[in-house]
Amino acid sequence: MTLLSAGIILSLLKGFDYEEAVILAVMLGALLPCHRHFYHQASLLSQRFTPGWIVAVTLVVLASVWLGLFSYKHLEYSGELWWRFTFWGDVPSFLRATVGAIVVALAFALAKLLCPTAPEPAPPSIAELEKARSIVERSRLTYGNLALLGDKTFLFSDNGTAFIM
């Protein structure tokens, strides 16, 4: 909601782009009543990024750069393009936005690289597997047998009649 609000203000300040501001305001209006349903607080840096995600983000950045270079290939590059500030100057905006996106991606990658990783959970002991087996055998549901594969950790109830895998 903060980003949508900032987007509304910034789109009006960047040349009074009221169409964009209206779209962002509609999105904000649609999300505002639902705010109480999104109570989970999460950190972007604490999320685990798989190789698939890394490849996808890299492809999106590369595709964006290629699209910009393709769109503006008819213009000759000059150092002056970086410092030209106009309301309708698409090439300078593309150059600055591309550099900004790459800097943000590199900063995020560096932050992910330097932050400590969570330790891998230890596999369950034989005693925990036997305790889980006795609970699963008393259950009418069959999907509890997935606990016996040996690849999950367990959290047992205080009275020992239930567990979460």
N, C-alpha and C positions, 0 to 999 in steps of 0.2 A: 504494500500500500504506500510505503514511503517512496519507493521508486516510481510508482505511477504518479504520485503527487508531484515529485520532482520533475518527471517527464512532462507533465502538463505545464508547469511553470517554465521550464526550459524551452519547450516548443513554442510558447508564446514569446519568449525573449529572443529567440533565434530568427526572427523575421515574421512574427505574428502568424505562425502556422496554426490557425485555429481548427482546421480539419483534424490534424493530428491530435490536438488538445482535446477535441470533442470525443474522438475515439478512445483516448486514454481515460477521459472522464467517465465514459460509459462503462469501460472495463472496471474502473475503480468503484463506480456505483453498483456494479454487479457483484463485486467481491466484498464490499463493505458489510452487507448483512450476514455474510457467511464467515466473518472473521472469528467468531467464537468456536467454529468447528475446526479451525487450524491452530490447535493449542500446542502442538509438538514443536519444541525448539531444537534445531539442529544446526550444526556448524558445517559450512561448505568444505572447510579444510579437513574435517575429521572423516569425511566420506572416503571410501576406498575406490580408486579408479583402476579399472581393469584395462588390459591392453586394448580391448575393443573400444573403450571410451576414449583412450588416448589417440587411437587411430582416427576415430570419428571426429574429434575436435581438430586434429591436425588437417584432416581432409576439408573440413568446413573453412578453416582459415586459408588453406591453399586455394580452395575454390573461390573464396571471396577475393583474394589477391588476383587470381587469374581473371575473374570477371571484370574487375576494375581495370586491369591492364588491357584486356580485350576491348572494353568499352571506350577507353581513351587512347587507343593505339594511334589514332590519327593526329594526336597532339605531340609535338616534340617536347621532350623533357628539358627543363631548365631549373636551376636552383631557385629561381624567383617564384616558382609555383608553390614552394613551401610557405612563403611569407605573404601570399596574396590572400586577403580576407574580404570576401564579397558574400552577399546574400545568395547568389546563384552560382558561385564558383564550385562546381562539382569536383574538378580535378584536385585542387588543393585540399578540399575536404576529404576526398578519397585517400590521398597520400597521408594526411595527418591521422585519419581514422585507422588506416592500415598499420601505421607505426604504433599507434595507441593500442590496438588489439593485440599486436605481437608482443608489445612490452607487458601488457596485462597477462597474456598467456605465459610468457617466460617468468614473470614474477610469481604467478600461481604455481607453475611447475617447480620453481626454486623453493617456494614455501613448502610444497608437498615433499620435495626431496629432503629438506632439512628437518622436517618435523618427525618426531619418533613414531614408530609404528607400534601398534598394539601387539602384544605377544600372542602367538597362536595358542588356543586352548589345548590343554593336555587331553589325550584320548581317555575314555572312561576306563576305570580299573575293572578287574574281574568281579569284584564285590559289587560295584555299581551296576554292572551288566546283569548280574544274578538278581539283584534287588529289582531292577527294571523288568526282568523276565517274569518274576513272580507277580508283579503288578499287571503286566500285559496278559498273562495267562488268565487272570480273573476278569478281564475286560471282554465285553461282547463285540467291541469294534476291532477290526483287523489292522487298521493303519497304525496301531501302537507297536506292531512288530517291526516297524522301521527303526525303532530304538535299538534293536538288537543287531544292527549292521556294524556297530562299533565305531562309527564316524561322528557321533554326536556327544555333546556333554549334557549332563543332567542336572536338574534342580528338583530335589525331592521335597515333598511336603513334610511338615513337622511330625505328623503321625505315620509317615511312610506308606500311605495308601495311594499316592498320586505323584506324578512327576511331569516336568516340562522338559522336552528334549530340544 
